[in-house]
């Protein structure tokens, strides 16, 4: 499992130019079952994505398709972790 932390390094005006395309990218990854949750950071200086993938290389390949990456709007930190405890609603994520 992965946490992907995006941090904008361009103005919000530049971010907003690519926001619709970024949302479509997110929807595609949700449809494929890769992304589980996502949203803006507060304050609005980036975002966070929770993802399931086989390995970091797969996540890196997916990120390369993100319009925010393509247009150099954000930097990406990829954190891999194995959830050892979950709420009952998220039990399917344990030890993945």
C-alpha positions in Angstrom: 0.0 0.0 0.0 1.2 3.5 -0.7 0.6 7.0 0.4 1.4 9.6 -2.3 1.9 13.1 -1.1 1.8 15.8 -3.7 3.2 19.3 -3.0 2.6 22.1 -5.4 5.6 24.1 -6.5 3.7 26.3 -9.0 1.0 28.9 -8.3 -2.6 27.8 -7.6 -3.5 29.6 -10.9 -1.2 27.1 -12.7 -2.5 24.2 -10.6 -6.1 25.1 -11.6 -5.3 25.1 -15.3 -4.6 21.3 -15.0 -7.1 20.4 -12.3 -9.8 19.0 -14.6 -7.3 16.8 -16.4 -5.9 15.7 -13.0 -9.4 14.8 -11.7 -9.9 12.6 -14.9 -6.6 10.9 -14.2 -7.8 10.2 -10.6 -11.1 8.8 -11.9 -9.3 6.5 -14.2 -7.1 5.1 -11.4 -10.2 4.7 -9.1 -11.9 2.7 -11.9 -8.8 0.4 -12.1 -8.9 -0.1 -8.3 -5.5 1.5 -7.8 -6.6 4.6 -5.9 -8.7 4.2 -2.7 -8.9 7.7 -1.4 -7.6 11.2 -2.3 -8.0 14.8 -1.5 -6.5 18.2 -1.0 -4.1 19.1 1.8 -5.2 21.8 4.2 -3.9 24.4 3.5 -4.3 23.9 -0.2 -0.6 23.3 -1.1 -1.0 19.8 -2.5 -2.8 16.6 -2.1 -2.7 13.0 -0.7 -3.6 9.8 -2.5 -4.0 6.3 -0.9 -3.2 3.6 -3.4 -2.8 -0.1 -3.8 -0.2 -1.4 -6.2 2.2 -4.3 -6.7 5.3 -2.2 -6.1 6.8 1.3 -6.1 7.7 1.0 -9.8 4.0 0.6 -10.7 3.1 3.8 -8.6 5.9 5.7 -10.4 4.5 4.6 -13.8 1.0 5.7 -12.8 2.3 9.1 -11.5 4.0 9.7 -14.8 0.5 9.8 -16.4 -0.8 12.6 -14.0 -1.2 15.9 -15.7 0.2 17.6 -12.6 3.4 15.5 -13.1 3.4 16.0 -16.9 3.2 19.8 -16.5 5.6 19.9 -13.6 3.0 21.4 -11.2 3.8 19.2 -8.2 6.5 17.1 -6.5 5.6 13.6 -5.3 6.6 11.7 -2.2 5.8 8.0 -2.3 5.5 6.3 1.0 5.1 2.5 1.1 3.7 0.9 4.2 2.0 -2.3 5.3 -1.1 -1.6 7.4 -1.0 -4.0 10.3 -4.2 -2.7 12.0 -7.4 -1.3 10.4 -10.9 -0.4 11.4 -13.4 -3.2 10.6 -14.5 -1.3 7.5 -11.0 -1.4 6.1 -10.0 -4.9 7.1 -9.4 -5.9 3.5 -6.3 -3.6 3.6 -4.6 -5.4 6.5 -1.1 -6.8 5.7 -1.2 -5.6 2.1 
